[in-house]
Amino acid sequence: MTDKPHSPSCERNREPILAVLRHYLPARASVLEIGSGTGQHAVHFAAAMPGWTWQCSDRAEYLPGIRAWLDEAALANTPPPFELAAVTEPAPGFAPPPPIPSDPVALIRGYGAAFSANSLHIMGWPQVQALFAGLATVLADAATVVVYGPFNYRGDYTSDSNREFDGWLKARDPVSGIRDFEAVDALARAIGLGLIADVPMPANNRCLVWRR
């Protein structure tokens, strides 16, 4: 297919992110991806780890592109993507996602993991709050949450490039911007997640890993 959306950054960061996911997630897991974007990460990760059931989600306008990537790959462990309300509405949480027929355990106990890449700095802060509030309703006991992207620490940028990127984000949309690690970690702790790793990544990004 020639009309699939394409993100060069996904091509660059998919292997470093996969290394983190392999280290912290079990070989078999039901994973909810929040903000799947083009769908490139989903196809790469699900192909590399067939024991992961990788559930994509995003705003409605991105679902056709995600489906194009999933349909072309035709992997058995990528159910159809669905719209996630927490990404679109500043509501306190989101409804449980559609069931995953191939993983009946997940229907009872919830997702064993959640993943999101380059999403928190695009959302407004109310949507970030809604995302974590919603995770509390769909995560299994002992679930792992992995979030990739740039973060500030103690209110300061970690690099000049991140400072410039934050300025570009806010010029495009005033509600967006690089989030403070401490504020995001507080949201995670409020739903019973404890930080187990803060992994430096290429291009001044991080992978934050929490476990319930």
TATAPE-V438448 format. One record per residue. N is the residue number from 0. RES is the residue in one small letter. D_CENTER is the distance of its C-alpha to the mean C-alpha in Angstrom with 1 decimal. Layout:
# TATAPE-V438448
n: [N,N]
res: [RES,RES]
d_center: [D_CENTER,D_CENTER]
This chain:
# TATAPE-V438448
n: [0,1,2,3,4,5,6,7,8,9,10,11,12,13,14,15,16,17,18,19,20,21,22,23,24,25,26,27,28,29,30,31,32,33,34,35,36,37,38,39,40,41,42,43,44,45,46,47,48,49,50,51,52,53,54,55,56,57,58,59,60,61,62,63,64,65,66,67,68,69,70,71,72,73,74,75,76,77,78,79,80,81,82,83,84,85,86,87,88,89,90,91,92,93,94,95,96,97,98,99,100,101,102,103,104,105,106,107,108,109,110,111,112,113,114,115,116,117,118,119,120,121,122,123,124,125,126,127,128,129,130,131,132,133,134,135,136,137,138,139,140,141,142,143,144,145,146,147,148,149,150,151,152,153,154,155,156,157,158,159,160,161,162,163,164,165,166,167,168,169,170,171,172,173,174,175,176,177,178,179,180,181,182,183,184,185,186,187,188,189,190,191,192,193,194,195,196,197,198,199,200,201,202,203,204,205,206,207,208,209,210,211]
res: [m,t,d,k,p,h,s,p,s,c,e,r,n,r,e,p,i,l,a,v,l,r,h,y,l,p,a,r,a,s,v,l,e,i,g,s,g,t,g,q,h,a,v,h,f,a,a,a,m,p,g,w,t,w,q,c,s,d,r,a,e,y,l,p,g,i,r,a,w,l,d,e,a,a,l,a,n,t,p,p,p,f,e,l,a,a,v,t,e,p,a,p,g,f,a,p,p,p,p,i,p,s,d,p,v,a,l,i,r,g,y,g,a,a,f,s,a,n,s,l,h,i,m,g,w,p,q,v,q,a,l,f,a,g,l,a,t,v,l,a,d,a,a,t,v,v,v,y,g,p,f,n,y,r,g,d,y,t,s,d,s,n,r,e,f,d,g,w,l,k,a,r,d,p,v,s,g,i,r,d,f,e,a,v,d,a,l,a,r,a,i,g,l,g,l,i,a,d,v,p,m,p,a,n,n,r,c,l,v,w,r,r]
d_center: [25.2,25.6,23.8,20.2,17.9,17.4,15.4,17.4,14.7,12.7,16.0,16.5,13.5,12.7,15.4,14.8,11.1,12.6,15.3,13.2,11.6,15.1,16.6,14.7,13.9,17.1,18.4,18.0,15.1,13.5,9.7,7.7,4.8,4.2,5.8,6.9,9.6,12.5,11.5,12.6,9.9,10.3,14.0,14.3,12.5,14.2,17.4,17.4,16.8,18.7,18.5,14.8,14.5,11.3,10.7,9.2,9.1,9.7,12.9,16.1,17.2,14.4,15.1,18.3,16.8,14.1,17.1,19.2,17.2,16.9,20.6,21.8,20.2,21.5,19.7,20.6,17.3,15.2,16.2,16.4,13.4,13.9,13.7,11.7,14.2,12.2,10.8,14.5,16.7,17.2,18.2,18.1,15.5,15.0,17.0,16.3,14.9,17.6,18.8,18.1,21.7,21.2,20.0,22.3,21.5,18.0,20.0,21.9,19.8,16.2,13.1,13.6,10.0,6.5,3.5,0.9,4.5,7.5,6.9,8.8,11.8,12.0,12.1,15.3,15.6,16.5,13.3,11.4,14.1,13.7,10.0,11.2,14.5,13.1,11.2,14.8,16.1,14.0,13.5,16.3,18.6,17.7,14.0,11.7,8.4,6.9,5.7,7.2,9.6,13.1,14.5,18.1,20.2,23.1,22.8,23.4,21.8,21.4,22.9,24.9,22.4,19.7,22.5,23.3,19.7,19.4,22.8,21.8,18.8,21.1,23.9,21.8,20.5,21.8,19.1,16.4,16.5,15.3,14.7,16.9,15.6,18.2,17.3,13.6,15.0,17.6,15.2,13.7,17.4,18.5,16.7,18.1,15.4,17.1,15.9,17.0,16.0,15.3,15.4,16.8,15.5,17.4,18.0,17.7,14.0,12.8,10.5,10.8,11.3,12.6,14.6,16.4]
